[in-house]
């Protein structure tokens, strides 16, 4: 209760009003990792449900890191309860370039992102190569796709025939070769 008292011409006047003070809502994120690889997506959730997520790469309740640069990003969750009380919390995620990198005589060849979200795997370090040859096997070692990719303007690798899953990539250029595991998350 708030009470106001004042005097005027020898008379005392008092006014009072009862108020209910609500506390702000208690918010928390559900299982948000502190690190992600560029190219990963994450379904965001927080308690209590029904609030709004925001931040770079956030759309609705989803975080898509495909177009984000390497480094630290902040994700926010804002919630307003039935009493009109609101609060906002923040968490930070470190985005890493989880490229598969091979070094040959001081030349690095990288394949990224890994894991892959969508149908494109990029490569760097293959300048001057005419072609990149890929044998893609599933985890049982069965070859599921063989690709010959022209590399005149870089070597973007289209993986549109691969279902989500774990694959073994054997690659070869004119004078370099390597092998790595690739996780494709979605089509």
NORRAZI-V844879 format. One line per field, one symbol per residue. ss: DSSP state (H for helix, E for strand, C for the rest). phi: phi as a letter, one per 40 degrees, with the letter a starting at -180 (. if undefined). A space follows every 50 residues. Layout:
BEGIN
ss->???
phi->???
END
This chain:
BEGIN
ss->CEEEEEEECCEEEEEEECCCCCCCCCCEECCCCCEEECCCEEECCEECCC CEEECCCEECCEEECCCCCCEEEEEEEEEECCCCCEEEEEEEEEEECCCE EEEECCEEEEEECCCEECCEEEEECCCCCCEEEEEEEECCCCEEEEEEEE CCCCCCEECCCCCCEEEEEEEECCCCEEEEEEEEEEC
phi->.bbbbabafgbbbbbbacbbbcccccbacbfcccbacdhcbaccaabcch cbcahcgcbgbbbbcdbccchcbbbbbbbbcccgcbabbbbbbccbcccc bbbbfgbcbbbacaccbhbbbbbbgbcgccabbbbbbcccgccbabbbbc bcbgbcbcbccccdibbbbbbabcbbaaaacbbbcac
END
